[in-house]
Amino acid sequence: GICKKYEKVAVLELKNAFDKEHIYEICDQIAALDYLDQTIFISFCYDNMVAIREKYPEIFIIADAKRGDIGNTSAMYARAFFEQGLVDAVTLSPYMGLDTVAPFLEYEGKWSVILALTSNPSAADFELLTLADGRKLYEQVLLTASEWGSKENTMFVVGATQAQMLGGIRKLVPDHFLLVPGVGAQGGSLRDVAAHGM
């Protein structure tokens, strides 16, 4: 799995305005960190990903693209992201169902990072809706999408502002890796994430 392959963790969001030297400086700092995994969470920008992949081939790169489209279009997105070898994972919207995610799951050694419970304020518009069986919509997303792939190619996005939900989420997907953005400026607390999610 991802935690076994990489030795350090650093989660950053790099905006398109960053120049390559600034990116290199950040990556050098990441390489010096002493945590569990070594990861960059990068806002999609082709030039940035080329720069990082060339200089830091050992860093696990997630393209924060939030793609989700019909089968043929989704297949082309998967090809664009994965066949050039620039990224290791892509964030995906599951709203349109399996056929939007399936093309990404076909690439061995690559990861689909599926939006489940996000950190934005309007996440409640849909993700927290209660279904007829009493489950929340995000819970159904976790249960259904966890059957599409495996713990070796599927992660879920759970926003740090939703830290109180992490205990229940872990019961639904106990073995899947969770990407937990939103610590800091978006209002999420690393202390809360650790308390509820570990």
C-alpha positions in Angstrom: 0.0 0.0 0.0 0.9 3.7 -0.1 2.0 3.8 3.5 4.5 0.9 3.0 5.9 2.4 -0.2 6.7 5.9 1.0 8.5 6.9 4.1 7.4 10.5 4.8 4.3 12.6 4.8 3.9 16.2 3.8 0.7 17.5 2.4 0.8 20.8 0.6 -1.3 22.7 -2.0 0.8 24.4 -4.6 -1.0 27.0 -6.6 -0.3 27.6 -10.3 1.4 30.9 -9.6 4.4 29.2 -7.8 7.6 29.3 -9.9 9.7 26.2 -10.2 12.4 27.4 -7.9 9.8 27.9 -5.1 8.5 24.4 -5.7 12.0 22.9 -5.5 12.6 24.8 -2.3 9.4 23.3 -0.8 10.3 19.8 -2.0 13.7 20.0 -0.5 12.0 20.8 2.9 9.6 17.9 2.4 12.5 15.5 1.8 14.0 16.5 5.2 10.8 15.8 7.2 10.6 12.8 9.5 7.0 11.6 9.2 5.2 8.5 7.9 4.9 9.2 4.2 6.3 11.6 1.6 3.4 13.2 -0.4 2.6 16.3 -2.3 -1.0 17.3 -2.7 -0.8 19.5 -5.7 -3.3 21.7 -7.4 -3.3 20.6 -11.1 -0.8 22.5 -13.1 1.1 20.6 -15.9 4.3 22.6 -15.6 4.4 22.2 -11.9 4.0 18.5 -12.1 6.6 18.1 -14.8 9.0 20.1 -12.7 8.5 18.1 -9.5 8.5 14.7 -11.3 11.8 15.5 -13.0 13.6 16.7 -9.9 11.9 14.6 -7.3 10.9 11.3 -8.9 10.5 9.6 -5.4 7.7 12.0 -4.3 4.1 10.6 -4.5 2.0 13.2 -6.4 -1.7 13.6 -6.2 -3.4 15.8 -8.9 -6.2 17.6 -7.2 -8.3 17.6 -10.3 -11.7 16.5 -9.0 -12.6 14.9 -12.3 -15.9 13.0 -13.0 -17.4 12.6 -16.4 -19.0 10.0 -18.7 -17.0 6.9 -19.6 -15.3 7.9 -22.8 -14.3 11.3 -21.5 -13.2 9.8 -18.2 -11.1 7.3 -20.0 -9.3 10.2 -21.8 -8.8 12.0 -18.5 -7.3 8.8 -17.0 -5.0 8.4 -19.9 -3.9 12.1 -19.8 -3.1 11.9 -16.1 -1.5 8.5 -15.8 0.1 7.5 -19.1 2.6 10.4 -19.0 3.8 9.2 -15.6 3.5 12.7 -14.0 1.1 11.8 -11.2 0.5 8.8 -8.9 -3.1 9.7 -8.0 -6.1 11.9 -9.0 -9.0 13.2 -7.0 -12.3 12.2 -8.5 -16.0 13.1 -8.1 -18.1 9.9 -7.8 -21.4 11.8 -8.4 -22.0 10.2 -11.8 -21.2 6.6 -10.6 -18.8 3.8 -11.4 -18.3 4.6 -15.1 -16.7 7.9 -14.2 -14.1 6.3 -11.9 -13.6 2.9 -13.5 -11.1 4.1 -16.2 -8.8 5.4 -13.5 -8.9 2.1 -11.7 -7.5 0.2 -14.7 -4.0 1.7 -14.2 -1.9 -0.6 -12.0 0.0 1.2 -9.4 -2.1 4.3 -9.6 -4.6 5.6 -7.1 -8.2 7.0 -7.4 -8.9 9.5 -4.6 -12.7 9.7 -4.3 -14.4 12.7 -2.8 -16.6 11.5 0.1 -17.0 14.2 2.8 -15.3 17.5 1.8 -14.2 20.4 4.0 -16.0 23.2 2.2 -19.0 24.9 4.0 -21.5 23.9 1.3 -20.6 20.2 1.5 -23.8 19.9 3.6 -25.9 20.8 0.5 -25.6 17.2 -0.7 -23.0 15.1 1.3 -24.9 15.3 4.6 -28.3 14.6 3.2 -30.1 11.7 4.9 -31.1 8.8 2.7 -34.3 6.7 3.1 -32.3 4.0 5.0 -31.0 6.6 7.5 -27.5 6.7 6.1 -25.9 10.0 5.1 -25.1 10.4 1.4 -21.4 10.5 2.1 -21.6 7.2 3.9 -23.3 5.6 0.9 -20.5 7.0 -1.3 -17.9 5.4 1.0 -19.7 2.0 1.0 -20.4 1.9 -2.7 -17.1 3.3 -4.0 -15.1 1.1 -1.7 -16.4 -1.9 -3.7 -15.3 -0.4 -7.1 -11.6 -0.8 -6.4 -9.5 -2.0 -3.4 -7.5 -0.6 -0.5 -4.5 -0.8 -2.9 -5.9 1.7 -5.5 -8.6 3.7 -3.8 -8.5 6.5 -1.2 -11.2 8.8 0.1 -11.2 12.5 0.7 -12.5 13.4 4.1 -12.1 17.1 5.0 -10.4 18.0 8.3 -13.3 20.3 9.1 -15.4 17.1 9.4 -13.0 15.5 12.0 -15.9 14.5 14.3 -17.1 12.1 11.5 -13.8 10.2 11.2 -14.6 7.6 13.8 -17.7 6.5 11.9 -15.9 6.7 8.6 -13.2 4.4 9.8 -15.8 1.8 10.7 -17.2 2.0 7.1 -13.7 1.9 5.3 -11.3 0.6 8.0 -8.5 -0.3 5.6 -8.6 2.5 3.0 -6.2 5.4 3.1 -7.9 8.8 3.8 -6.7 12.1 2.4 -7.7 14.7 5.0 -7.2 18.2 3.6 -8.4 21.4 5.2 -6.1 21.8 8.2 -5.3 25.4 8.9 -6.8 28.1 6.7 -10.0 26.1 6.0 -10.6 25.7 9.8 -9.6 22.1 10.3 -7.6 21.0 13.3 -4.8 18.4 13.2 -5.4 17.7 16.9 -9.1 16.9 16.1 -8.2 14.8 13.1 -5.8 12.7 15.3 -8.3 12.4 18.1 -11.1 11.2 16.0 -9.4 9.4 13.2 -6.5 7.5 14.7 
